[in-house]
Amino acid sequence: MEQAALKKMRTKQIAISNLFVGLMIIIFFMLIQIVKIQLTHFLFCLGILILIQGILGFIRKGTTKSFIPILEQVAIYEKEKLGKEWEKEKRLDHVWKIILSVIMFIQSFTLQNVDNAFSDVDPALIIFLFLMVLAILNISMLFRFRKIDRSTVGELTGYTKESNIMAIALGFFMAIVIFIFIVIFILP
């Protein structure tokens, strides 16, 4: 793929990803504030959705189909570029979705006796978390684009393992940053 077309495709991918995450966060907070959905019900429904995604991913393995045409184009490009690593990455992605759904179910059942704490959440925390999610999404996408777009198929061997280790490390770092933000700004 030539450089101009690749840049245009990646720009559209970033825009759609940011729009999707922004809409999901807005829907999440509307459900909490307007519909007054309980945290346990929300986590349970979210766990079901993520579990369905993971199971469907295993059933439809190897497919690049997507409802959004640009994401299908990206999947086709990355499948060509990554080769066997793409299959490994998708399989591991589905495993992580199933693990995440189990965590959501566990949280749903453990928090059944807790009052709905979302109504008491400070708006500063909500804005901070929203900005953190967008920052993590964009930074991780830019690193991914750089690694995939500038490499050849042979150079991408082991990419899945490397990217998952980096994701886990980044997750721990972000958890620490969020914890520090809560302790400094929210708790006092």
N, C-alpha and C positions, 0 to 999 in steps of 0.2 A: 504494500500500500504506500502511495507516495506521501510525502511529509505534509503537504497542505490538507489532503483529505483526512489523514490521521489526526492532525491538530483539530480540524473541524469536528470529527467524530468524538474525540476526547472532550472537547468543550461542551458539546451537546450532552455527553454522558454526565459531566459534572453538574450542568444546569438541571438536568432531570433528577439526578440523585439529590441535590439540594432541595429542589422543589418537593420531591416525594417525602424527604425527611421533615421538612418544614410543615407540610400538610399533615403528616402523621402526628407530629407534636401538637399542632393546633387541635386536631380531632381528639387526641388524648386529653388535653386540658378542657375541651368543651364537654367531653363525657363526664369528667370529674366535676366541673363547676355547674353545668346546666342540668345534666341528667342525674347528677349526684350518684353515679355508679360507685359501689363499694370497691375498695381496693382488692379484696379477695376475689370478687366476681371478675374484675378487670384482669387480674393476673391469671385466673383460670381460663378465661376466653382467649387471652393472649397465648397461653400455653397450648391451647387446642390449635390455634392458627399456626403457630410455629411447628408443632408436631405434624400437622397436615402438610406443611411445606417440606419438612424433612422427609416424610414418607413418600410424597409425590416425587421428590427429587430422586429417591432411590428407584422408584418405579420408572421414571422417565429418563434414566441415566443416559448420558451422552448426547442429549438433545440441546440444541441452542435456541429453541423456540422461546419467544417472549411476546407479551401483549404490546410492548413498546418497541417499535421497529428499530430504533437506534440501539437499544440494549441487545437486540438479536444480532445486529451488525457487529457490535462489540464482542459478543460471545463467539461469533464465527471467526473473527479476527484473532481473538485470544486463543481459541482452540487450535487454529493453524499454527500460531506462534509458539504456544506452550507444548503442544503435542501430548505426550503421556502425562505430563505434569498437570495439564488441564483436567484430565480425568481424576487424578489424585486429589487435586484441589476441590473439585466439585463433590467428590465422595466425602472428603473431610468436612466440607461445608455442611453437608446433610447430617453428618454425625454430630457436629456442633449444634445444629438446630435441634436435634432430638435431645441432646444434653441440656440445652437452654430451656426446652419445653418442660423437661423434668424438674429443673430448678424453679420454673414458674409454678408448676403444680405444688411443689413442696412449700414454696412461699405462700401460695394461696391457702393451703391447709394450715400452715403454722400461724398465719396472721388472721385467722377467723375470729378470734376474740378481741382483736385490736380495733379501736374506733377508727373511722375513716380520717386519717391524719392529713389527707391532701387539702382539706379545706383550711388548715392552719399553716400551710407552707408559705414562707416568705417569698414574695415575687422576685426578690433579688436572686434567690436560689434558683428559681425557675429560669430566669433569664441567663444566669451563669451556666446552668446545665445545658440549656438550648445552644448557647454559644460553644460550649465544650464539645457537644455532639457534632455540630457543624465543623468545628476546627479539626477534630479527629477524623471525620469523614473525608474532608478535603485534603488534609496532609497525607493520610494513608493512600488516597487515590493518586495523588501526585507522585508519591514514592513508587507505587505500583506501575503507573504509566511509564515512569522513567526507566524502571528495571526491565519491563517487558518490551517497550518500544525500542530501546537501545541495544537489546541483546539478540543474539541468534538462538536458534533452538538448542544447540549444544551447550550454550552458556547458561541455560535455564534449568539444567538438571539440578534437582534438589531445591528448586524454588519454593515448593509447597511447604517443606519442612522449615526452611529459613523464614518464610513469611509468617508462618504460624508461631514460631518462637518469638519473632518481633512483635506480633499482635498480642501475645500473652504478656510480654514485657511492657508494652505500651499500656495494656489494660491495668496492670499493677500500678504503673506510674500515674495513670489518670485517677485511679481509685485513691491514691495517696493525695493527689492534688485536690480532689473533691472533698476528701475527709478534712484536709487542712482548711479549705474554704469554709466548710460548715462549722468547724471549731472556732475559727477566727471571726467570721461574720454573722453566723446564724445563732449559735448558742449563747453568746453573751447577752 
